Every structure is written in C-alpha cells, then in structure tokens.
Amino acid sequence: MEVSMPQKRYYRQRAHSNPMAHHSFENPVCPEEMDWSQLYPDFFTEGVSDKEMSRVEFADIGCGYGGLLVELSPLFPDKLMLGMEIRVKVSDYVQDRIKSLRASQPGSYQNIACIRSNAMKFLPNFFFKGQGLVYTITDVEEVHVWMVKHFTEHPLFTRVPDEELVDDIIPGRLGSCTEEGKKVQRNGGQNFLAIFRRIDDPNQD
C-alpha cells in the first residue's frame, strides 16, 4: 500500500516558542500514571507491557521534525523513544510522519512516538528519577558553555569522558540527522556536544 508522507510546508511554524507562556497540555500527574500504550500499541496489550514494564529510554527534548527519532528507531528496535516538542504544528508533523512510516512499513517504527509538551515544566511528570544519559548539542558556543557549566556544577551529574563514547553510535548522528544539524552543516557551522551521566544521590534512601 502506498502511503504519502506529510509535507513540511503545511506544518511550518516559528523556530522558537516561549516555554514560559501559557499553553494547554495534557500531562500525567506522575510517571506511574502515564499510559504509554496509546503511543506504543505494539508494545502493550490492554495497557499492560508485553516486554517487562517497558519504559521510554530515549527522550528527544525539542525533537523538531523528528529526524533523530526516525534515525534511531531501527537501530534500537526494542527501545521506546519519545520526542517532546512544544510547537503544535511541528509536533503534529512528527505524529503524522510516524503514522505514515508505520503504515508504509508494517512492524517498523513502532517504538517511536511524539507528544506536545513543555519539557521545561513537565519532564518529571513523564520520567522517573535517574533515567539514562543526557546528550546536549548546540551550534551556539555560548549555550554549550552554559549547559556544560551547570551540568558540571550539579552534584547529580558527571561528564562522560570521550574515551567512553567510542562505541556509542548516537553522538555521531546528533549533528547530522536533525533539521537544525543539517542546516549547521550546510552553513559550514560547528556543533558543540557534551554528554553527562546521572549519578546516585547519596542522600536518597
């Protein structure tokens, strides 16, 4: 069956949205209340995980048009990945893109989804404490320096040294498969990457 992919020109929106402005979102009260089965139906049966309490392990914050999700999906087919995007038209595009990919390639891209939300305010509503690594990338050096400074100074994060990333296939794709990454490459710009690991809080029970 031939399925047409959504066209970006119908989903264009300003590059930035004010995260402090009032937006209407539907968010779970806490991670335990989140029903992932609607987003990943192939991984769940009647709301119960078929794969030992499947949780989202990859989160693309500000996922744009979903390039990273689509790139990583076949590389980690058993890992649930979620894109979070605050812009309504852009998140609509990613959702339609995933629907089209699933329809045109049955059995594939079942592990990716996108929701519209404000990660700055509501990230703890979706994810449990201490989940995963944090990959940061930007083409603005000042922003990179700011992020590195605050993650480095935070007692619950430590920077992952380059030698530990030799076998990690994700960093090499961060700057090449997203809309912003491709734009930076076309313009001859530079991406600044830093990766941090969440460490245990010695004060927690």
N, C-alpha and C positions, 0 to 999 in steps of 0.2 A: 504494500500500500504506500502510495506516495504522499508524504506529509510535508506541507510547506512550513518553513521556519519563519518565526516572526521577524519583521524588518525593523531595524533600529530607528529608522526615520520617523516611525509612528510612535516612538517611545521617548523621544528626546526631552531632556529636562536640564535645568541648570546644573552645573557641575557640583555645586555645594548646597546643602540645606542646613539651616540653623538648628543645631541639636538642642538649643535652649528654648526654642519656640514651642508653642503648644501644638502637639499632634495627637491624633486619636489612634491609639494602638490597642490591640487585644493581646495581653500578656498573661502568662500563668502567674499565680501568686508566688510560687516557688518551683524549683526544678522537679520536685516529686509530683506536682500537679500537671506537668506538661504532657499532653497526649501526642506522641510522635507518630502514631500510627496513620494519621491523616496525611502526613508528609512522606512517609516511607511505607506504603501499604505492603510491599513485598517482604518487608522485614517483620511484620507484625500480623497476628491473627486475632481478630476481635479485641484489639488493644493490648494484647499480651505479646511480648517479644518472643520470636522463634529462635533467637540467637543469644540466649543467656543475657537478658536485660540489656539489649543493645542501647548504647548511648551515642550521642553525637560526639565524635572525637576530633573532627576538624571544623573550625568555625572561621569563615572568611568575613571579617568585620569591614563593612563598607565594600561589599562584593562587586559593586558596579554592574556590568553586564554579564557577569558570571563566567568569565573566561577561565579563571583559576579552578572553579568547581568542575567545569567540563573537562579541563585538562587532567585533573587529579582523579576523577571518578573511575576510569578504567584501570588506573594504576593501583588503586586501593579499593577494589570492588566490595570488600566486606566491612569497610569503614563508613559510618554515616557522616556526611558532611553537610553543613548548614551555612548558607550565605545570609548575612543580615545587611539590609540596605534601607536607609531612611527615606529615599526618594520614591514616591509612589509609582511613577511611570517606569522607572528603572527596575524596581522590584517586580512590577507586572511583566516586564520583558523577560526577566530571568525565569519567572514561573512559567510563562508561555514557552520559552525556549526549552525548558526541561520537559514539559508535556510533549512537545514536538519530538524531542530526542527519544523519549520513552516510546512514543507511538511508532516512530520510524525504525527503531532498533529494539524490538521486544526483549526484555530481560536485562537491558543495559540502562545505565544512568538512574537506576532505582535507589541508589544510595546518596543522591544529592537533592537538596531542596533549598528554597529561599523563602524568607519571611520579611515583611516590612516591620522594622522596629528601630528604636533608638538604643543602640548598644551602650551609649554613654550612661543612660539611665537604667536600663533594664537587663543588662547582661546577667546579673546574679539571679534573675528570675528564671533563666533557662539552664544555667550550668552550675554544677556542683563545685565546691571549692577544690582547688588543686588539680584541675584537669589540664594536662598537656603542656606543650611548649608554646611560647609566644614568638611569632615571627614578625618583625617590623621591617617595613621597606618604604622608602620615600625618595623622591628626586630632589627634595628640598633639604639641603645640608643642615640648615638651622633647626628644622623639625627633627631630623635624625639626632642631632646633638642633644636636643631637649628630651627626646624619648630615652636615649641611652643614659642620660644623667639621672632621670627619675627612676628608671628600672634599676640602675646600678645602686642608687641610694636606698631603694626599697629593701627592707630586711627579708622579704619573702621571695626575692628573685635573684638569680645569679646568671651572669652572661655565659653562654655556651661557647667554648673556645673553638676556633676554626678547625683544629685537628679532629674534633669530634663530629664534624659535619661532612667529612669526606664522603661517606656513604649515604648521606641524606639527599634524596633526589628533589626535594621541594625547593630549596633556595635557588637553584638554577632556573626554576620555572617561574618564580615570583615576578621577575622583571621582564618576562617575555610573553606571557600568555594573557595578560590583562590589557584592557584598553589603555590605561594610563602607562603601563610598561611599554607597550608598543609605541605610544606617542613619544615617550622619552627616547627610545631607540631611534625613531625616525629623525628626531631633532638633534641627535648626537649628544644627548644628555647623559647623566650618570645617576645610577640608583645607589642608595646607601642602605645596607642591610645589617641588621643586628638581631640575634636570637637569644632569648632568655628562657631559663628553666625555673618553674615554680618549685620552691623547696619547702620542706615541712616546717610548720610553725612550732618551735619548741615550747610555746606557752599553751598550745592546744592540748586538750585531754586525749 
